[in-house]
Amino acid sequence: MKSIMLSALFLVFASPVFAETSGADPLPAPASDTVNIIAKRLDEARNGLAPSTGTSAYLIDSQTIFNLPQGTATSFDHILEQAPGVAQDSYGQVHVRGEHANLQYRLNGVLLPEGISGFGQVLDARVIDRVQLLTGTLPAQYGYRTAGVVDIQTKSGNLENGGSVDIFGGSRATLQTSVGYAGTEGPVTYFVSSRYQGSDAGIESPTPTLNPTHDHTDQGKAFGYLSYLLNPDNRINLVFGSAVSLFQIPNNAGQSTSYALNSAPVVQSSKLNERQREETQYATVAWQGVSGDANYQLAPYLRYTRLHFSPDPIGDLEYNGIASDVKRSNFASGLQGDGSYPVGDSHTLRAGFSTQHERAVADNSSAVFPLDTSGSPLSDTVTVVDDQTKNAMLYGVYLQDEWQLGNALTLNYGTRFDAVNAYVNETQISPRIGIVYKATESTTLHAGYARYFTPPPLELVTSASIGKFLNTSGAPTITENDPVKSERSHNFDAGFTQKLSDSLLFGLDGYYKRVHNMLDEGQFGQALVYTPFNYAQGRIYGGEATLSYRGNHIDAYVNLAASRAVGRQILSSQISFDDPAELAYIAQHWVHLDHDQLYTASGGISYKIDQDTGVNADSLFGSGLRKDFANTGHVSAYATLNLGVTRHLGIVDDRGIDLRVSIINIFDTSYQLRSGTGIGVGAPQYGERRGYFAGLSRTF
């Protein structure tokens, strides 16, 4: 794999030589407006590498983000929750169309490898120019994570020069500060940004209190984009970023201990000191350009993530019988290549490949109580060390044709081949077909079928050493632990969009997914790290409706979704489950997935009073995620409303200062996201209570 990466880097940095021999003249430090025109043309060529025929696409641009009550201070998960079919969950997670995670992130057309899931938001809203959520039946270039593609186009410096400084804060000791700068210097365009965030409400509280206990967080993020035009037809794009987040794990007062540790005093549950640190670094280098009618992009990439859960060494033993110090890390490096070429007037061929190497490391050290001959815990403890390392390879290749069948009908068909070599070795050929029919000037229909192959996330899979924990308080109730398999599914999607007027657009979409070895994830241990497992069979189906309006003074949208996600029979990671009766029930019955929410809705409105003043609001509704034995119940429905006001103040100089005031959860609704019961649900979590915030932004 190292040789692949070195070869790719050589090609990227040797490309000026290639550019000269291809007949294109080198670029002699052009004026910034010329650079911007060329960059826009290359952006359009890059976007042409990835068709969306047959998919459902929902666009959120930087103006829409600005119009949210908290603007660019909005967390990335809340931005995605404004799209149809996206359900809110705790710990910064979202569920798209009834799936646990299974989202693929792309930055400027390049795959961003998965990181170890935790609470931290790696991506910052201020770096986004636009984000598009693609769902439904995806074309053949999209593999592995297929519930949705989060396609992010970052700010680049092409359309803006100068910088900005922001400060935003309010309730629960919340403080955000950020700075960014963008510009063009000859053939180089750039954009850099950094942000610090601190708060006493780092993650969702296990109680409905207004101010959680032991819930502070400190988070830092940095992002950079650099583009260098080699000549009018070729450029190199560099994207890099880093995020470091520190979290206290919030406490739930009034809990009772289950174990006694020698003569150690009892630690009150309100005084526990569990913590988690998360780190992520990523970078992509893309050589992108055009040659005649052909478009191409070659991009090596890498991502490193690390998570460290630190227990309360005494309290965790007293309450849980085990105190686990958990370290996880994952280094992923890969190479992605994509190309397109028109054939005649009606066909556009697209082909590409990806290869990725991963190395996952799990270092676990657990203090546990040994058991006597009668099965009772002794008061002394022993330490169990369970370290593991795993390497994996993923390969993918695709070929597809976009066929223009007249002015109104477009057909995109193709196939991809995927292989994974990890805990299990698996392959699959996945045909795809999508069709778009423009019935009238205002009505567009789409439909498609896709076969998907989804390997389990390597960074979350571990093969626990069962024997090391036997005859201790950390011993599993169930010792069966079959390996996690790749999910295989058949997917169908159909829908339409109707332009009701120049400003009003309506869309309706339905989907059905039939799954073999359906992947799901649960939080089973002390550390808030998810563990994947398989259901033998799965069914996911539902529908979405969206209505949007964009006028001179008012922008508004409303999204409604109904979804059902069920599975039957646990096939892997059985060791994670504590109740044999629950496993037996799931083996014989279709059960709701823990994140299955029947009804989800989102909406927002922004009204521009005058050139300098605007008011905005957004709202979320959920009918409740699952709870209780085998997910047979669900938590109560909830709805929240957020309000904001923006005002440009013409002070200091002609650039002025922008003021923003917002109220989150204006009715102070106390609502539960998780009850602490259900399949793979570790603790209760409540949504954020009412908060008051204000911020200032200054450009320079």
Secondary structure, 3 states (H helix, E strand, C coil): CHHHHHHHHHHHHHHHHHHHHCCCCCCCCCCHHHHHHHHHHHHHHHHCCCCCCCEEEEEEEHHHHHCCCCHHHCCHHHHHCCCCCEEECCCCCEEECCCCCCEEEEECCEEECCCCCCCCCCCCHHHEEEEEEEEECCCCCCCCCCCEEEEEEECCCCCCCEEEEEEEEECCCEEEEEEEEEEEECCEEEEEEEEEEEECCCCCECCCCCCCCCCCEEEEEEEEEEEEEEECCEEEEEEEEEEEEEEECCCCCCCCCCCCCCCCCCCCHHHCCCEEEEEEEEEEEEEEEEECCEEEEEEEEEEEEEEEEECCCCHHHHHHCEEEEEEEEEEEEEEEEEEEEEECCCEEEEEEEEEEEEEEEEEEEEEECEECCCCCECCCCEEEEEEEEEEEEEEEEEEEEEEECCCCEEEEEEEEEEEEECCCEEEEEEEEEEEEEECCCCEEEEEEEEEEEECCCHHHCCCCCHHHHCCECCCCCCCCCCCCCCEEEEEEEEEEEEECCCCEEEEEEEEEEEEEEEEEEECCCCCCCCEEEEEEEEEEEEEEEEEEEECCCEEEEEEEEEEEEEEEEECCCHHHCCCHHHHHHHHHCCEECCCCCCEEEEEEEEEECCCCEEEEEEEEEECCCEECHHHCEECCCEEEEEEEEEEEECCCCCCCEEEEEEEECCCCCCCEEEECCCCCCCCEEECCCCEEEEEEEEEC
